[in-house]
Amino acid sequence: MRADREVRITRTFNAPRELVFRAWLDPEEIVAWMAPAGLEVPRSSVHVDGRVGGRIEYSMVDPSSGQEYPVVFEIVELSEPELLLFESPAQPELGFPARTSTRVVFEVNGDQTTVTITQGPHTDGTIQDAQAGWTSVLDDLDALLA
Amino acid sequence: MATDQLSLTFAALSNPTRRAILDRLAEGEATVAELAKPFAVSPPAISRHLRVLERAGLISRSRVAQSRPTTLRLEALDEADAWMNACRATWEGRMDRLGKHLERVQGRPR
């Protein structure tokens, strides 16, 4: 039941793990896939400081209106090529009402790579508690909506 | 999308005492005294939590009765649920494009 509610995406790619991992930290590659449909990510807006304490920044631009939406992922954990843990500030204009944590796990699966992304509000407590906190909120939501 | 409302909802849900209050209210309406009973906090502290929950639209409180019994409102939780679905859709789209990108850079379209 909880799995229905959890923002957890799993995808398997026909690519080696190192290649999939690098696509998250290479500005040229970020331009190619991070923008949601209908928005563009100008190469000049992409800045990557690919280490713990660093960040990935870019802007999504709506070509019809010229409206810009800045995106920030602060890098909290980085273990190449297995794990990325990001935090992002609240961005109500983008529909992210609260500070969020995004966990990305890269697993070797034969010749393929499986990526699992978990995103949710960053709750009270330490970074290590963030996952538990989010899961707890979802459990509660589930219980309340049941 | 009422993001201000959502922001309040998530902030309200980030506190374990407030989540426990909501759990209790899922069983039915309760007064402040009844809500305070299981917690090692004073009724005034419970009242502060209730104000946060009320601002977030998660509960409603009777204006009529002296004891102001509190009831759970599910609409705000539905909105939080909708946010999670939007978040999922964003990542699904990104993973579609990442897959195509990885095919391109490896020069083997499938």
Interface residues (C-beta under 8 A of the other chain):
Chain A: R5 E6 V7 I9 R11 F13 N14 A15 L19 V20 A23 E29 A32 W33 M34 A35 P36 A37 A90 P92 E93 G95 F96 P97 A98 V115 I117 Q119 G120 P121 T123 D124 G133 S136 V137 D140 L141 A143 L144 L145
Chain B: M1 T3 D4 L6 S7 T9 F10 A11 L13 S14 N15 P16 R19 L22 D23 A26 L72 L74 L77 D78 A80 D81 W83 M84 A86 C87 R88 T90 W91 E92 G93 R94 M95 R97 L98 G99 K100 H101 L102 E103 R104 V105 Q106 R108 R110
